[in-house]
Amino acid sequence: MFALILLMQFFEKPDVDFWGTKKKGADPPPWVEPGHTPPEPVVRLLEEPTHENARAYLQWQEDRLARLRAALEAIEEVQSSAPPTDRREILYFAQEGCPHCAEQDRRLEAADLGERPLRRLTPRDAPELWERYKVTATPTLVIDGRVLRGLRTRDQIEELTR
């Protein structure tokens, strides 16, 4: 039984032959980066640079480019449909009846925000913004794109809005 286990472990090594030496061809070609397996059209073209393989490679690249263009269009569509926000605007996500939000209200009123507008949002006001910033707790502030979850002091707020 023990010998069977040893034989199984030995033959599970695909790059070693029967005598325990490294198989010929086990090393990757010099154009392959360590830890990287190139796509099949690239391998075929580099191993056998024929007109047929070159055409297959170019077709593969055209297909990739078409998929990338479609992905970019989808991203641009999502970005254009998202409500625009002023980068200077402070988004404040709060819920009615939340004691932490009531305390954050007091701290925001006392804070010097400079010329920055403050926009208080409840779940009903702008659910798409709640989703966009992945707000799961209140109070949450978004200042200059940074999502800050939890209660913030007046000094912290003023420092972040400078």
The 8 nearest C-alpha neighbors of each residue, nearest first, counted from 0:
[[1, 3, 2, 4, 5, 6, 7, 8],
 [0, 2, 4, 3, 5, 6, 7, 8],
 [3, 1, 5, 0, 4, 6, 7, 8],
 [2, 4, 6, 0, 1, 5, 7, 8],
 [3, 5, 7, 1, 2, 6, 8, 0],
 [6, 4, 2, 8, 3, 7, 9, 1],
 [5, 7, 9, 3, 4, 8, 2, 10],
 [8, 6, 4, 10, 9, 5, 11, 3],
 [7, 9, 5, 11, 6, 10, 4, 12],
 [10, 8, 6, 7, 11, 12, 5, 15],
 [11, 9, 12, 7, 8, 6, 13, 17],
 [10, 12, 8, 9, 13, 7, 6, 15],
 [13, 11, 10, 14, 15, 9, 8, 16],
 [12, 14, 15, 11, 10, 16, 22, 25],
 [13, 15, 22, 25, 12, 21, 16, 23],
 [16, 14, 21, 22, 20, 19, 13, 12],
 [15, 17, 22, 19, 18, 20, 21, 14],
 [16, 18, 19, 15, 20, 10, 9, 22],
 [19, 17, 16, 20, 15, 21, 22, 9],
 [20, 18, 16, 17, 15, 21, 9, 22],
 [21, 19, 15, 18, 16, 22, 17, 14],
 [20, 22, 15, 14, 16, 23, 19, 25],
 [23, 21, 15, 16, 14, 25, 24, 20],
 [22, 24, 25, 21, 26, 14, 16, 15],
 [23, 25, 26, 22, 27, 28, 14, 21],
 [24, 26, 14, 23, 22, 27, 21, 15],
 [27, 25, 24, 28, 23, 14, 29, 22],
 [28, 26, 31, 25, 29, 24, 30, 33],
 [27, 29, 30, 31, 26, 24, 32, 46],
 [30, 28, 31, 27, 32, 26, 33, 45],
 [29, 31, 28, 32, 27, 45, 33, 42],
 [32, 30, 29, 28, 27, 33, 35, 36],
 [31, 33, 35, 34, 30, 36, 29, 27],
 [34, 32, 35, 31, 36, 27, 29, 30],
 [33, 35, 32, 36, 31, 37, 27, 26],
 [36, 34, 32, 33, 37, 31, 38, 27],
 [35, 37, 38, 34, 31, 32, 33, 39],
 [36, 38, 35, 41, 42, 39, 31, 40],
 [39, 37, 41, 40, 42, 36, 43, 35],
 [38, 40, 42, 41, 43, 37, 44, 36],
 [41, 39, 56, 43, 42, 38, 44, 55],
 [42, 40, 44, 39, 38, 43, 45, 37],
 [41, 43, 39, 45, 44, 40, 46, 37],
 [44, 42, 46, 40, 41, 45, 47, 39],
 [45, 43, 48, 52, 47, 41, 42, 46],
 [44, 46, 42, 43, 47, 48, 41, 40],
 [45, 47, 43, 44, 42, 48, 41, 28],
 [46, 48, 44, 45, 43, 49, 52, 42],
 [49, 47, 44, 45, 46, 52, 53, 50],
 [50, 48, 52, 51, 47, 53, 44, 54],
 [49, 51, 53, 52, 54, 48, 55, 44],
 [50, 52, 54, 49, 53, 55, 48, 56],
 [53, 51, 55, 44, 49, 54, 50, 56],
 [52, 54, 50, 56, 51, 55, 44, 49],
 [55, 53, 57, 51, 56, 52, 50, 58],
 [56, 54, 52, 58, 53, 57, 59, 51],
 [57, 55, 53, 59, 40, 54, 58, 52],
 [56, 58, 60, 54, 59, 55, 61, 53],
 [59, 57, 61, 55, 60, 56, 54, 62],
 [58, 60, 56, 62, 57, 61, 55, 63],
 [59, 61, 63, 57, 58, 62, 64, 56],
 [62, 60, 58, 64, 63, 59, 57, 65],
 [61, 63, 65, 59, 60, 64, 58, 66],
 [64, 62, 60, 66, 61, 65, 67, 59],
 [63, 65, 67, 61, 66, 62, 60, 68],
 [64, 66, 62, 68, 63, 67, 61, 69],
 [67, 65, 69, 63, 64, 68, 70, 62],
 [66, 68, 64, 70, 69, 65, 71, 63],
 [69, 67, 71, 65, 70, 66, 64, 72],
 [68, 70, 72, 66, 67, 71, 65, 73],
 [71, 69, 67, 73, 68, 72, 66, 74],
 [72, 70, 74, 68, 73, 69, 75, 67],
 [71, 73, 75, 69, 70, 74, 76, 68],
 [74, 72, 76, 70, 71, 75, 69, 77],
 [73, 75, 71, 77, 76, 72, 78, 70],
 [74, 76, 78, 72, 77, 73, 79, 71],
 [77, 75, 73, 79, 74, 78, 72, 80],
 [78, 76, 74, 80, 75, 79, 81, 73],
 [77, 79, 75, 81, 76, 80, 74, 82],
 [78, 80, 76, 81, 77, 75, 82, 83],
 [81, 79, 77, 78, 76, 82, 75, 83],
 [82, 80, 78, 79, 83, 77, 127, 128],
 [81, 83, 80, 84, 79, 128, 127, 78],
 [84, 82, 81, 85, 79, 80, 78, 86],
 [85, 83, 86, 82, 88, 87, 81, 90],
 [84, 86, 88, 87, 83, 89, 116, 143],
 [87, 85, 88, 143, 84, 144, 89, 142],
 [88, 86, 85, 115, 89, 143, 116, 142],
 [87, 89, 116, 85, 86, 115, 117, 90],
 [90, 88, 117, 142, 141, 118, 116, 91],
 [91, 89, 141, 118, 140, 117, 119, 88],
 [90, 92, 140, 119, 118, 120, 139, 93],
 [93, 91, 120, 139, 138, 119, 121, 140],
 [92, 94, 138, 137, 121, 100, 120, 91],
 [95, 93, 121, 97, 96, 137, 100, 122],
 [94, 96, 97, 93, 121, 100, 101, 98],
 [95, 97, 98, 94, 101, 100, 99, 93],
 [96, 98, 100, 99, 95, 94, 101, 93],
 [99, 97, 101, 100, 96, 102, 95, 103],
 [100, 98, 102, 101, 97, 103, 138, 150],
 [99, 101, 103, 97, 138, 102, 98, 93],
 [102, 100, 104, 98, 99, 103, 97, 105],
 [101, 103, 99, 105, 104, 100, 106, 98],
 [102, 104, 100, 106, 105, 101, 107, 150],
 [105, 103, 101, 107, 102, 106, 100, 108],
 [106, 104, 108, 102, 103, 107, 109, 101],
 [107, 105, 103, 109, 153, 108, 104, 110],
 [106, 108, 110, 104, 109, 105, 103, 153],
 [109, 107, 105, 106, 110, 104, 111, 103],
 [108, 110, 106, 107, 105, 111, 153, 104],
 [111, 109, 107, 153, 108, 112, 106, 157],
 [110, 112, 113, 157, 109, 107, 108, 153],
 [113, 111, 115, 110, 160, 157, 114, 116],
 [112, 114, 115, 111, 160, 161, 116, 157],
 [115, 113, 112, 116, 87, 111, 88, 160],
 [114, 116, 113, 88, 87, 112, 117, 89],
 [115, 117, 88, 89, 114, 118, 87, 112],
 [118, 116, 89, 88, 90, 119, 115, 91],
 [117, 119, 90, 91, 89, 120, 116, 88],
 [120, 118, 91, 92, 90, 117, 93, 121],
 [121, 119, 92, 124, 91, 93, 118, 125],
 [120, 122, 124, 93, 123, 94, 92, 119],
 [123, 121, 126, 124, 125, 120, 129, 94],
 [122, 124, 121, 125, 126, 120, 94, 129],
 [125, 123, 121, 122, 120, 126, 119, 128],
 [124, 126, 127, 128, 123, 122, 120, 129],
 [127, 125, 129, 128, 122, 123, 130, 124],
 [128, 126, 130, 125, 129, 131, 81, 82],
 [129, 127, 131, 130, 126, 125, 132, 82],
 [130, 128, 126, 134, 127, 132, 131, 133],
 [129, 131, 133, 127, 128, 132, 126, 134],
 [130, 132, 128, 133, 129, 127, 134, 126],
 [131, 133, 134, 130, 129, 128, 146, 141],
 [134, 132, 130, 131, 129, 135, 128, 146],
 [133, 135, 129, 132, 136, 130, 139, 137],
 [136, 134, 133, 137, 129, 139, 148, 130],
 [137, 135, 134, 138, 139, 148, 149, 93],
 [138, 136, 139, 93, 149, 92, 100, 94],
 [137, 139, 93, 100, 149, 92, 150, 136],
 [140, 138, 148, 137, 92, 147, 149, 91],
 [139, 141, 91, 147, 90, 146, 92, 142],
 [142, 140, 146, 90, 145, 144, 89, 147],
 [141, 143, 89, 145, 144, 140, 90, 146],
 [144, 142, 145, 86, 141, 87, 89, 88],
 [143, 145, 142, 141, 146, 86, 132, 89],
 [146, 144, 142, 141, 143, 147, 140, 132],
 [145, 147, 141, 140, 144, 148, 142, 139],
 [148, 146, 140, 139, 141, 145, 149, 142],
 [149, 147, 139, 138, 146, 140, 136, 137],
 [150, 148, 138, 139, 137, 151, 147, 136],
 [149, 151, 138, 103, 99, 152, 148, 139],
 [152, 150, 155, 149, 156, 153, 103, 106],
 [151, 153, 155, 154, 156, 106, 150, 103],
 [152, 154, 156, 110, 106, 155, 157, 151],
 [155, 153, 157, 152, 156, 158, 110, 151],
 [156, 154, 158, 152, 153, 157, 151, 159],
 [155, 157, 153, 159, 154, 158, 160, 152],
 [158, 156, 154, 160, 159, 155, 111, 153],
 [157, 159, 155, 156, 160, 161, 154, 153],
 [158, 160, 156, 157, 161, 155, 142, 143],
 [159, 161, 157, 158, 112, 156, 142, 113],
 [160, 158, 159, 157, 113, 112, 156, 111]]
